[in-house]
Amino acid sequence: MLSAMRLVAKSWASKILFSFLALTFVVWGVGDYVNRQETTPLILVGSGEITTTEFARAYEDDLEQLRRRAKKSLDKETAEKLGLKQRTVDILINRQLIHQAARELRLAVSAEFLQRVIATDPNFSRNGAFDPQLYEALLRQNHLNPADYEARMVHDLRMAQLEKGIKRAASAPSLLVEDLFRLENERRSASLLTLDPAQLEGEVKVTEEALQKRLEEQPESYATPVRAKLRYVVLDNESVRADVIITPEEIKAYYDEHAADYAGSETRRARHILAKVDDPQQEGAAREKIAQAQARLKKGDSFAEVAKALSDDPSAAAGGDLGEFGRGAMVPEFEAAAFTLAEGVVSEPVRSEFGFHLIFVEKIVAAKTRSVDEATEEIKARIFEEKALELVYQRSTALEDQLFSSGDMQGIAKESNLRYRETGWLTRDEAAQSPQGIESDPKFLEIAFSTKSGERSALTELPDGRFFVVQVDEREESRPQTLAEARPVLEKHARQALARQEATKILQEALAALKQGEVWETAAKRHGKIKMEKLEPFRFGDTQNKVDPAVQEAVFKLRSAAPLHGQTLETRTGLALARLDAVHPADLAELEKNRAQWQKEVGEMLGEERFAAVLQEMRNQTRITIDQERLKKM
């Protein structure tokens, strides 16, 4: 619905909007902290530019975030297939457009305001106060100096002013709020006739002719995979461990430079009582439960007793005990409350994504700084990684020369302390499952299975800093299989396909009968494997109800006047027919209890829509030039 209301701004309308927005900001003087050292632009955005250095830095940051989310190594080619490069380009262009608009409106940040923002950042605080040494140490750790960091902060704060102002200009009409509440909270109950094709596989007959035909029509699906016998060497940190020397002076210098890492942080031991809210309609009951808990605590009941009796959290059995935790362990609303309470104090009700909490801080554990002796082993490991990375890179140059002048990979490996391995016959899938970590790396697989028999690859660096060279001793190309060779897989696939065809036919016959007026229960008896299922009321898009997404979408398209869905549904567990049994309208009385929150959230959604529309209009009105050739090479 919101997308249907998207605001399509014209250039004059955008100018009026920006002029209006300028009045909503507090303007703290004029200044531009952005300092560019590179003059060659990769992307021109109106009067501004994005250099290759800026793009490379942003791209590497995005790639590292993607790797952390994926929790595995991810090479740049795979990232590019996922569209990461274009995403980075779009983000940088949008930032440049917002930056230019902010400058046009003369939005600026005073030194006093910047100082206040930095001084109140909890990352730079120790024992509740700003710590200049911690500030500088954290910046050094991230390869920044205060001037560069503060320049970025000014840039970001100005853009945040503009974005906030555009979004704040949106307001949510009451009728729209009510419509959205109805859509989100309407529930529907339905009935299903389901049939799992797997249950029919024993009933279908697979003929020799069908197998032969399938093999002829899809020969590539039943071809043998490429196989190869490989030998390879790996240059990594272990190859240079014996050459890395770490002195006590280096350990002390590292400790001093990274003091923030060893400063420790304050932790808290707390209990809580949770009144869970899974559905907006439960909010009223949750508030009542919290009020009951507060009343009992006021009478003198212990927090643990009340938690055991009333809390909806699994910790209730332990009296609501959450143990000891630091910052970042809890959801933001909970953390903010827990870390502002004094010891022995119970909070007012705190709303989080889980519901309402009462929080009781039993103990505040002060931050404890680890000594250099306590941190020595950890520091040695970190210094080793840094030194080893440099040594591995240096050694890689020598390794290239050795490999060029000699074909004895095993001898070179022994001489240079490299990891050496010879494999038996391997397919790509088998290598991907190998316990030898490097063999499952996407870059290794790509090179190993694209190198010809008898040839050796170039020395290749992986994203984690390892280097490898792989030689293909023997290689078997893919070839079509005979019927006898492919029979096991062919029979399995053919049986599955025939079973699905038969299941589809059975349900289509049942559907035709239902359309002619046959009773639902009678249609369910048309085949012994058809199951009848009753679905309790569910909301569209609710992931907790475990209703198949295809069923949800079908049921919410139906009307009470025409309750039968006219097609067979493909679900995660097979095939199904669906019938709408009842529509349960949303209770607007529940909206009234939380109208302010709904008004706020819908306003924020409209604000996002407005911001996207204004940003698109800015792109339409700005000349943007991208050096595609240079971008491809990056």
N, C-alpha and C positions, 0 to 999 in steps of 0.2 A: 504493500500500500504506500509506504513512504517513497519508494522509487517512482511510483506513479505521480507523486506530488513534487518530484525533483524540480528545483528552481533553475530555469535556464536564463542566466543573466545576460543581458546585452551590455555592450561596452559602456554606454552612458549610465546604465543602471548600476554597473559595478563602480563607476566613479562616484556616483551619488552615495552608494553604500560605504565606500572607503572614506569619503568626506565625513559622513555621519560617524563612522567608527573612530575617526581621529579625535572626536570630541569625547569619546568614552574612555580614553587613556589618560593616565598621568604622564606627561612628557617631561623627562628629566634632562634637559640639555641635549646637545647634538654631539655625536662622536661616532667614528667608525673604527673599531678595533681590528678589523680584518686586515691582516698583513700577508700578502702573497709573495712568495719568493720565486715562483716559477711564472714565466710570462707566456709560455706556449699553451694556448687553450686547446683542450680536447673537445669541449662543447661550448658554444656561444649561446647565451640566453639573454636576448635583448642587449642591454648595455653591460651585462655581466658575463663572466666566464667560469668554466670549471676546468682545472688543469689536469694533466695526466696523474700528477702526484695526488691530488685530492681524490680522483676517481679510484686510483690504486689503493689508497688508504681505506676509503669507504668500502670498496669491494672486499678487501681482506678482512675487514671487521665483520661484514655480512657473512662471508664464507665461514669465518670462525664461529659465529653464532649458529649457523646452520649445522656445522659439525657437532657443536655441543648439543643441539637439540636432537640430532640423529644418533648421537652417542657412538659415532664411528668415524673412521677416516673417510674423507670425501674429496676426490680430486676435482680440479677446476672444470674438466670436461663434463663430468657428471653434473656439477653445479650449473654449468651453462645450459645443459639439457633441461634443467629445472627452471630456467629463466632468471637465474640470479643476476646475471650481468645487466639485463634489461631492467630488472627491478631496481638495481643500484642506480642506473642512469635516471630512471623516473624519479626516484627519491631525491637525487641531487638537483635535478631540474626544478622540482617542486620547491625545494629549500631555497634555491636561487631566486625563484619567482616571489616567494614570500618575503625573502630578504629585501628584494628591490622595492616591493610594495611598502614594507616597513620604513625603508629609507625615504620613499616618496612622501609618506605621511609624517616624516620627521620624528618617528618613534625612537627614543634613545633611552639609555640607562645611566643613571648617575653613579659616580664612584661609591657614594654612600649606600645606595640600594644594592649594588653589586657586593659590597663588603658585607652587608646584612645577610644576603642570600647565602654567601659562602660560609659566614660565621655560624649560621643556623643549620648547616648541612650536617646531619648526624655522622656521616662518614669521616668528618674532620674533627669530631668531638671526642674528648676523653674526660670521663667523670663529669659529664654534663656541661663541659665548657669547650670552646674552640681551642684547638691545640695547633699553633703555627708549625711546630716541628712535625707533627703527624701529617699536616696538610702538605708540606714540602716533600716528606718522605713518600707519601702516596702518589704524588705527581711524578717524582723521580722514577718510581716503580713502573709507572705507565708511560715513561719516556716523554714527559711534559715538564715545562717550566711554568712558574706562576703566570708570566706574561701571556704565553700561548693559551693556557687554560682559561684565564680570565677573558681573553679575546673571544674564545669560543662561547663562554658563558654569556657575554654581552650579545653575541650573535643569536644564540638560542633564546635568550630572554626577550629580545625584540620580536622575534618570530612568534614566540608564545603569546605575546601581547596581541598581535594581529589575529592569530588563530582563535584565541579566546574571545576577542571582540566580535569576530564574524559569527562564531557559534552562539555567543550570548544574545545576538540579535534575534534568534529564532524563539518563538513562543508556541506552545502547543494548544490548539483549540480544544475546548472541552468535548465536543462531539467526536473529534479524532481520538482523543484519549479513551472515550467510552467504546468506540468501535474497535480499537486495538485491544482493549481489555476483554471485550466479548470474544474476539478472534482467539486470543491467547488462552482464555479460560473456558471456552466452550469445550465440553467433553462429549464423546460419542461412544455408544456401545454397539457391538456388531457380532455377527456369527460368521464362522468360516467352515467351508468344506475343504479339507486339505488332503493331499495325496503325495507321498514321497516316491519319486520314480525309482529310487534304489530298492524299494520293496517289490518292484515288478521285474527286477533283473533276472530272477530265477524262472520267470514265466515266459520270457521271450526266447525265440529261437534264432540263432545266428547261423546263416548258411555260408558255405564256401564261396558262393557267388558274391554274397554281400561283402565278405572279407576282401576278396580280390578286387571288387569294384572300389572299395574304400581305399585300398592301397594304391590303385591306379589314379584315383582322383586327388589323393593327398600324399604323393610320394615323399615330399620334403618333410612331412610330419613324422615319417617313419624311417628316415635316413639315419645312418650311424653318425654319432657325433665325431667331430675332429678329435684325434688323440695325438699326444706327443710325449716323447721322452725328453726330459729337460735336465740340464745341469746349470747351476747358478751360484754366484757368490754374492754375499751381502756385506756391505760396509756400514757398521752402525756404532753406537756408543761403546758397546762391549769390545769392539775392535781396538779401541784406543784407551781402554780403562787403565792399563798398566803405564801409560805415558802421561796420565793426568796427575799432577802433583798439587796438593792444596796445603798451604801453610797456615799456621795459627793466626798470622797477621791478616791474611785474606779472610779468614772466618770472622775475625773481629770487625774488619772493615765492612763486610757484608751485613753483619748484625747491626752496626750503627746506621748503615744506609737504609736498611729495611726494618727499622725499629718498630714501625707500625704493625708489622706482621707478628710481632712477639709481645705486643702490649697487652693482648688479651682483651676481653670485653665483659661487661657486667652481665650476669645471668640472674634468672629469677626462678624460684620454685613456687608453683601456683596450683590451685584447684579451680574447677569451674562447674557451673550448672548450665546445661544447654536445654533450651526449649526449641526443638527442631522445627524448621519451616521448609517443607519440600514443595509446598503449593501455596500461592497467595491466600487461598481460602483457609489455610491453617494459621494465619498470622494472629487472628483474634484469640484463638485458643492458646497459642504460644505466649502471648502477652499475659493472659490470665495465669498460666502456669508460673511465669516469672514473678508475678505479683504474689502468688501463694508462697513461693520460695522466700521472697523478701519478708513476708509476714512471719514466717516461721523463724527466720534468722533474727528478726527483731524481737521475737519472744524469748530468744536465748538458745534455740536449737543449734547444735554444732553444724558448721558448713558441710562436713563430711556426711553427717546423717541426712541432711536435706538433699544433698547430691545423690545419695543412694536411693532416696525415695522418689525424687522428681526428675533427675537429669535424663535426657534422651541419648546422651553420649555413652559409648562403650566404657568410658572411664568411671561411669556411675558406680560400678561394682567396687572400685577402689576409692570411693568417696570423692570422685571427681579429680583425683590426683593426676596431674600432667607431668610430674617430675620437674627436673631442672632444664631450662631452655634459654637460649640466647636470642638475639635479634635475627630475624629472617626465618625462624622456625615456624611461626604462626602466621595466620592470615593478617593483613595489615591492620584491620580494625581491632582485632584481639591484641596484637602486639602493642599498638599505640596505647591502649588502656592499661595493659599489664605493666608497661614500662613507665607509666606515670603515677601508678598507685604507690602509696607508702606501704611498708611492711605491716601486715596484720589488718589491712583495710579491704573491704568488699566494694566492688565497683557498682555503679548504676548499670542498668541493662545496656548491653553492647550488642548492636546489630551487625551480623556478618553474613556471608553467603550461606552459612549453615542454619542460621536462626538467631535467637536471642541468648546472650550469655550473662551470667553473673560470675565475676572473677574475684578470687580471693588470693592475694599474694602472701604466702606463708613466710618466705625468706628471700632477702636480696643478697646475692653473693657478689661482692665487689670484684672488679677486674683485677687479675693477677698477671704481672709482667714476667715472662719467662727469661731466665738469665741466659747469657751466652753459652754457658756450659750445658744448660738444659736443651738448648736449641742447636748444639754443635752438629749432631748427626744429620739433622734436617738441612742445615746450612751447607754441610759438605755435599749432600745429595744435589742441592740446587746449583752450587758452584760447579760440581762435576758436569751437570747437564749443560751449563753454559760453555765450559771449556771444551767438553767433548764435541759439542756442536761445531765449534770452530776447528778443532782438530780433524774431525770427520771431513769437513769441507776441504781442508788443506790436503788431507790424504787422498781425497777423490781425484784431485788433479794428477797426483803421482800414479794412481791406479789406472787412469786413462792411458798414460804413457806405457805402463807395464803391459796392459792388455793389447795395446797396439803392436808392441814388439814381440809378444809371446802368446802362443795359443794354449799354454799350460795353465788353465784356470785353477786346477787343484794345487799346483806348485805355488802360484801367486797367492792363493788363499792361505796356505801354510806359512809362507814367508811373511805375509802382512797381517796375520791373525784375523783373517776374514772367515765368516761362516760359509761353508761349502756344502752343497748337497746335490746328489744325483737322484732323480726320480725314476720310477718305473713308468709304464704307460698311464697317462692321466687324460681324462676329458676335462673340459673347462668346468663343468659342474662338480666333478670330483676334486679338482684343485680348489674350488671355492669353499669346499667343506673341509679342507686340509687343516690339521692342527698346527702346521707350520704357518705362522701368522702371515708371512709375506706372500705366500701362494694364494691367499684369498683376497689380497689387495686388488682393487679394480684395475689399477694401472699396471700391475704385474701381469694380471690375466690378459689384459688387452695386448700387451707387448709379446708375451710368451706365445699366445695363440694366433698372432699375426706374423710371426717370424717364420721364415721358410726353413725347411729341413737343412741341417748342416750349417746354418748361419748363426751369428751371434749378434745380440742387440747392442746398441750403444749404452754407455753408462747412464743410468736413469736415476733421478732423484725423486723420492716420494715426499708428500707434504709434511711428514713427520721428521724429515731430515736424514732418513736412511737412503743409501745408494745401492743399486743392484745391477748386475749384468747377467743375462740369461742366454744360454745357448741351446738350440733345439738339435738334439742328436738324431732323432728320428721323428717323422710326422706321418700320420695317416689321415688322408683327406676324408671328408664325409662321402658316403656312397649310399645308393638306394639299397634297402634290404629286400631279401626275398620274402615270399609269403611265410615260409617256414620260420625264418629268423624273426619276423615281426609279429608272428601269430599271437603270443601272449598279450602284447599291448593292443594289437588290433582287436582281438576278441573282447577285451575289457572296454575299449572305447565304443565298439559297435554295440555291445550289450547295453551300455549306458544310454547311447543315442536311441536305440529301439525302445528301451524302457521309458524314456522321456516322451517319445512319440505316442506310446500307448497310454501313458498317464494323461497326456494332453487330450487325446481322443476321448478317454473316459470322462474327464471333467467337462469337455465341450458338449458331450452328449447330455450330461447332467444339467449343464447350463441351459441348453436348448429346451429341456423338459421343464425347468423352472420358469423359463420365459413363457411356456405354454400353460402355466398354472399349477405345475406339480408342487406338492408340499415339500418343504425343505427337508424334513426328516425322511421322506420317501426317497428323495434324490440322494441322500447320504447312504442309502442301502443299495445303490446301483452296483457297487463293487465292495468286496469285503475289506479292502485296504483303505477306503475313504474314511477319514475321521471327521467328526463334527466337533467344533470348538467354539466356546462362548467367550467373547472378550469383555472383560469388565470395562466400565467407562474410562476412556483415556483421552488425553489432550494431544493435539497435533504437534509433532516435533519433540515430545517428551521422551527423553532417552531412558528414563527410569522404568517406563511401563513395559519394556521389552517387546512391544508390538512391532512386527516387521515394518520397515519404512515403506515398502510397496503397499502394504495393507493400509497403513495410516493414510497415505496419499489417496488411495482409492476410496476409502470410507469417507474422508472429508470432502470428496467431490460429489458424493451422493446426496440426494434430497429425500425427505420422508415420503414424498409422493411417488418416487421411483427408487426404491431402496436397493435393488439388485444391481451389482456391478456387472457390466456387460462383457467382460473379458476374463480370461484365465490369467491369474497373477503369478509372476515368477518371484518366489520368495527365497530367503536364505536357506530354507529347509526343504524346498520342493515347489509344488504348485498349489494354488488355492483359488476358491471362489469366495466372494465376500458379499455380505448383506448388511445393510444398515438396520439396526434394531431400534435405536432411540437417539434423540439429540437432547443433551442436557445443557441448557443455556447457562451462561456465566451469571453469577449472582452479583448484581450491581451494588448490593449493600456492602459487599466485600471491598469494592472499589472505593466506596466512600470512606472506609477506614484508612485507606492508604492513597487517597487521591493526590495528595501533595507529592508523594514519592513518584507516582505514575506520571503526574504532570511534569515533574523534573526529568524523568528518564525519557519520556517522549520528546520533550524539548531538546534534550541532548541529542537524540536521534535526528531530529530535524536540523539541529545545528550542524551535525556531521554532514547531512545532505547539502545544506547550504554551503558549507565550507568546500565540499567536493565540487559543487557547481561553480562557485566563484573561482576556484583553482583551475577548473577546466576552461573557464572563460579567459582567465589570464593566459593560459597556454595558447588558446585560439588567437589571442590578440598580440602575442609575442613571437618575434622571429627566433626560431631555435635551429641551430646548425650543429650537426654532430659529425665529427671526422670519423666516418665509419671504417675506413681502412686502418687507422691507428687503433680504433676500438677493437677490431677483430684480432689484432696482433697482441692485445693485452691479455 
